Amino acid sequence: MSDMQLEMNFEQSGNRFQRHLEAGKFILLIENSSPGRDNDPQASAERLAALEETVLGINDICTALAITDRYNNFASWRAAEYAAGLSRENRDRHVIYISGGDTSVEETGNLIQLAANAGLRNVVAVSGNKVAGEGLKETRQRSFTESIATLQMLSQKNFYCGAAVNPYQYTPFSLMGQYYKLEKKFRNGASFGVVQAGWDMVKAQSLQWYLRKQDLYVPMIARLIWLTPDKVERILAGEYPGITISKDFQKILNKELRYSNNQFEAAQLRRLELQAAGFRLLGYSGVQLAGAELPGRAKIAAERIAGALKEFTSFEHWLSEYNSYLARAEMAPFWRSFYLFDRALIRSYPQDAPPEANDMGPVQVSRMEKIRYHVRKALFHHADRQVPESAFLLKKSIALCRGNCSACLLPQCEYVCPRNCPKGLIDGPCGGVTPLGNCEVNPAQECRHCKIVRLAHWRGTLPELEERTLNKGNISR
């Protein structure tokens, strides 16, 4: 791997991935995680080369690689290092991720420079998940560089940048927190989006409707998972933050798990076909498939997805088959889940009458929360214009501030300290928020950013919250 890191490429070439997206070609990205550092570098490079050869040899659909960074494993090669093993002439066809997990701003800048020197052109910035098994205390001891800070750095280089979003949220405050942060990412350098994996196609369509209503015509790529019995168990155990399987869908999978291995795999492939075709008909520009890292599986998946794109050319035909296959299973994880639009997934986007968004509902702020808000406002309404350490003990006891801030953000965040987020994120929630809006690291508590959205709804300040970017000059914890 050290040889890969030293390889330099200063040539400015075209970007075929960007051209294909902007030309409306439907793209299939085969996801491949960078290997652990205990793997033999030469063997890892050979496996990557074999996968790349297979993927680029697929003719039925425009196919490339998406190399993820520190996905559920911090003891791995960074994607920018690993991707330097791709063929030089094809690096503009692939996508890499840069994760801010356990990574300082300085380290992130070094990874960006490494990617630029290697001739990599397409980067998705993510804040990163917590380490599996680590709790609140351990997570707070790690540094997380927020994706918006990474995008700000990437925008200074010749990169085509992507942003991640998790639309599979089921309270108004967790959902709008994801939407608002995605818009901030677009304003800070992202040109395309990647959607977290999920199976609720109503949520997937709602995201597209929301973006259209905001006049954001941005290429979006939906992430899919080729499920195996092991992956089902790990998702249900909470090992994949932000990914949820509803009770109805779990019943379907349990039934399929009683089949033979071949029958189970056939059921999953048909589900992938239907999802991929549905995403295209919903306006998505491509799909990113996890679980097809082996060349043979990548080839099978590409053939099946390409066949589905030919099979389903109308929304009505696809919807009929999709409903029949899933027996109209409820994909929401709990009763009375919030959906931004009614009558979704019974029609494509109605050009003649754009859908009206549902109201976020009545104010959900307790009397005690209101009292705390007014006390904090009275004490700290000038905090952003004072030395950050000013009245720190008072802030710590009343606003639960953690200190070490380059600037106080309480007045901009409904007097809720965003740096009390275990990852130190300040511009919105991460993709690991639970469907109820609870923290990925501490699921017993409400996500700080979802709370900020909820209080802003009560205060009538949602527009300001949506427009404001707090991450200035690559602020990091």
N, C-alpha and C positions, 0 to 999 in steps of 0.2 A: 504493500500500500504506500510505502514511503516514496517509491518511484513514481506512483501516480500523483502524489502531492507536488512533486518537483516539475511535472510536465507543464509547459507553458504554451499557450496558444494566443497570440495577440491579433490574429486575423479577424476582421469583422465580416462575417458572412451573413447570408440571408437567414430567415427563421421560418422553416417549413411548417412547424407546429402552429405558429401564429397565422401564417397565410391560410392554412387549411381551416382553422377556426373561423377566420374572418370571411372566408369564401363559402361558409355554410356546410362544409364537409363534416359528416358525423364521424367522430373519432372514438376509437376504443383504446384506452390506456390500460396496459397490464401492470398491475401494481407489484412491486418487488421491494421488500424491506432490506435496507443495508444490513450486512451480516454482523454477528458479534465479533468482537476483537479477538476472541479465542479461536476463530476460524482461520485456516491457512489462507493467507492473502492470495497466493497464486491460484489455489483451487477456487476461491470465491470469484476471482477475475475470470477464470475459465467458464464457470457456471453462468456468469453474467453475459459473457460473449456468446455462449450457446443460446441463451434466452433471447438476446438481441437479434441474433441471426434468424431465429424462428419467427419472432414478432415482425421483423421488417420484411420477411419473406411472405407474409400473408397478403393476398391480393384482393380478397372479397370485401374488405373493409379497411379503412385507414387506421393502422394500428401502430402504437409506439409504447414506450415504457414510462412508468411513473415510479420513481425511486423515493420511498419514504425515509424519513430521518428520525431515528430514535423513537420509533413507534412501539410503545410498551417495553422498551429496552434501552437504557442509557449506556450500557456497556457494549456499544456497537460502533462500527465505523460510521463516520458522518457521511450523509448522502453525497455531499460535495466531493469527498474523498473517493468513495466507492464508484461514483458515476464517471470519474476520470478514466475508468477502464472501458468505457464505451468507445466504439469506433469514432475516430476524430471527425470523419466526414458526415456523421449522422447525429452528432450531439444536439443539433438544433431541432431534431425531431422529437426528442424526449423531454420529460418534465422531471425536475427534482424538487424535493421539499427541503426547507431549512426550518428546523424546530428551535424554538427558544428555550426548550426544556433543559434546565441545568446548564444554561449557557449565558454568559455575560454579553453585554453590548459589544465589547471589544472582541470577544470570541466570535460573535455573529458577524462582525465586520471582516474578520479573517476568513471565515467560511465563504462570505460573499466574494471576496477577492480571489479565493481559491477557485470558486466556480467560474468567475470571469476569466481567469487565466487559462482554465481548461476548455474554454470555448462553449460552456453550457449557457443556454439562452433563456430557458423557461423555468421559473422558480415559484413555488407556492410557499408562502410564509405562514407558519403556524406557531402558536404560543407553546404548544407541547403539553402532553399529559403528565400527570403525576406518576411516580414509580409505583408499580403494583406492590401492594403490601405496606407502603409507607403511609404514615398518618400525618396529622396536622403539624406536629412539631418538626418532623423530618422534612416535610415539604417546604415549610417556612425557611429552613436553613439553606435551601437551594435557590439559585438565581433563575428567574424566568425573564427572557426578553420578549416583550409583547409583540405580536405579529405586526401591529401598526408601526412600531419602531423599526422592525425589519424591513417593511415595505418602504419606509422613508429612506432607508439606506440603499435598498435595491433600486429605487427610482433615480438615484444619482449615477447608476451604471446603465449599460445597454441590455437590460433584462425585460422580458415579457413576464409580468408578475400575476400571480394568482392568489386568491383569498379563500379561506375556508369558512363555511357556515353550517350550523346545525338547525335546520327548520323543523326538526321533529321534537318540538316543544309544545306543551299542552296547557300552559296557563298564559294569560295575556301578557304577563310581565316577563316571563322567560322567553316567550316567542318574540316580543318586540325588542327585547334586549339583543337578541341575535340579529334581527333585521337592521336595527340602528347601527350596530357595530359593523355589519357588512357594508352599509353605505359609507361609513367612515373609512373603511379599507379601500373602497373604490376612489374616494377622494384623496387618499394618500398613496396612490400608485398602482393599485390592482387593476388589471384589465380583463380578467376572467375569474370565475368562481368555481370552487369545488364543494359539492354538497356532501355532508356526512352520510354514512350509510344508514338506510332505514327502509321500511316496507310500506309506509303509509303514503300512498300515491296522492291522496288528497292534500297532504302537507306539501308534497313536491309541487303539485300544481299551484297551490296557494302562494308559494314563493315566487313562481313565475308571474302570477297575476299581480302580486305586490310590486315586483320590479317594474312591470309595465305601467302600473299606475304612478310610479315614481319617475317615469320616463327614463328608466335605466335599461337599455337594450344591450346587455352584457352577455357574452357567451358563458353558459353554465354547464358544468360537467357533474354528473351524478355518480356517486360512489356506490358500487354494488359489492356484495360478498357472496362468493360461491360457498355455501354452507356445507359443513361436514358435521358429523355427530360431535366431534371435539369442539368445534367452534360454537355450536349451539350451547353446549354446556358452559363454555367460558363466557359467552355473552350473558347467559342467565345468571352466572355467578358475579357479574359486574366487572369483569376483567377488561372490557372494551368500553371505556367511558363515552357516554353520549349515545350509545347504541342500545336500543330498546326492542324487546320482543313482547308484544301484547299477549294477554291470556288466550285470546282466540287463535292467534297465530301459533302460540306455543302448543295448543291442542292439535293443530294441523301438523306441526312438526313431530309431535309425539306419535301421531298416527303413522307418519311417514318413516319414523325411526323403527317401527315394527316390521317394515319391509326388509327385503334383502338389501345388501350394500348397493347392488346395481340399480335396484328400483328407487332407493333413496336418492342416489346420484341423478338418476333420470328426472326425478321430481324437481330437484334443485336446478337442473339445467333448463327445464321448461319454465321455472320461475324466473330465471335470469333472462331467458328469451322475452318473456312477457314484460318484465321490468324495462329492459333495454328498449324494446319497441315502444313502450308507453312513454318513456322519457323523451324519445325523439318526437313523438306526436304531441307531447306537452310543451315542446319548444326548447328542449335541452340540446346542447351542441355535441354531447358525447357522454360516455360512461367510463368510469375507472373501476376496474375489476380486481378485487383482492381475492386471493385463494387460487390463482392460476400461475404460480411462479415457475412451475416446471414447463419446459417447452411443449410437451405433449398436451398438457391441460390448457395451455395458452392457445394452442392450435384448435383444439376441440371447442373451446369457448368462443373463439373468433368465428368459426364456421357456424356455430349455432346462432350466435347473435346476428351475423350477417343474414342468415336465413330468415330470422324473425323480422328483420327490417324489410325484407322483400314480401314476407307473408302478410304483414299488417301495414297497409298504406292509408287506412282511414281510421279516424278516432272511434267511430261507432263500432266497426268490426273488432278493433282491439278491446274496447271496453266490454263488449259482450263476452269475449273469450276470457278476459281478465276476471270479471265477476263470476263467471262459471267455474273457473279454475280455483278461485279462492272461496267459493261458496259465500260470497259477500261477508267474509270474516271481518270483525271489527279490529282495526289496527291501532286504535287509540288505547293507551295503557290503563285508563281509568274512566269511569263514568263522568259525563258532563265535561269532557275535555273541551278546551277552547279552540275554535277554528276561526280564522280571520274572515273567511268568505263562506257564504251559504251556496248551495247548489253547485259545489265544485265536484269534479269527476263525474258529471253527468253530461258535460258538454266541453268543447274546447273553448278557448278564450272568445267571448262574444264581442266581436268588433263593433257591432251596432249599439250595444249597451254595456259598457264596461261594468263589471260587478262592483257593488257597493260593499265596503268593508264593514264588518260588524264592530259595534262599540266594544270597548274593553270592559264594559260592565261597571257596576257601582264601585265607588271608592272602597278599597279594602285596607283601611288604616284604623287601628284601634285607638281608643281614647288615650292610652298611655303613650303610644307612638307619637300622637299629635303633641302631647305635652313635652316629650323629649325633643321633638323637632323645634318647638318654639324656644325651649331653653337653650338649645345649641345655637339657634339663630341669634338669640340675644347676646350670647357670649362670644360667638366666633364670626359674626357677619363681616368683619374686616380681616379675617385670618389670611386671606390670599394676598393681602397688601402688607403683611407683617413678616418679620423674620420667621422662617418655618418653625424654629425651636421655641418661639414665643408661647408662653402658657402651656408648655408641653404636658406637664403633669395634669393640668385641668382637662386638656384635650384627651389625654389617655384615659382618665377616669370617666369622663362624660361622653366623649365621642369615640372611645375605644381606638384612638390613633396609635400607631405603632412607631412613629418617629422615623428618622433617617430620610425625610422627604426633602427634595430640592425646592419644593414649593407646596404650600398648603392648598389642598383641593376641596376642602369642606364646603365653601360657598357654592362651588360649581356642581356639587354632588349631593344636594339636598341634605347637607350636613351629616352624611354617612361617609366615613373614611374609606375610599376605594382600595387603599393600600393594605387594608385589613384582609383583603382577598389573600388566601394562602399563597397564591402565585405572585402576588403583588401587581396584578393587572389593574389598569386605571381607566381604560376606555371602553369597557364592556365585558360581558361574560365570556368564558372560554367555551369550547364545544363540548366539554365534558359535563356541563350542567345537567342535572337529572330532569326528566319530563315535568316534574312538579316545580322546578325552579330552585332546587336545593344544590348545595355546593358539591362538586366532584370529590374534593378532599375530605370534607366533613358533611356527609349527606344528612345529618340530623339538623343542620342549620340552613336557612335560606341563603342563596347566593347573594353576596353584597350588591352586585350589579342589578339583579332582579329586584332587590329591595329599593335601589335608587330609582328604577323605572316605576315601581309601584308608588313611591312617594311623589315622584314627578307627575304621575297621573292625578293624584290627589291635589297637588298644588297647581295643576294646569300648566306645567312648564315642560311638557314633553317635546315641543318643537325645539326649544333651546338645547335640551339634552341630546336630541337627534343630530343637531348641527354642530355641536361642540366637539372638537378633538383636543383632548388633554395632553396627549403624548407629543410634546414639543421638544425638538432637538434630541430625540432618542433617550427619553427618560428611562431609567432602569432602577430596579431595587438593588 
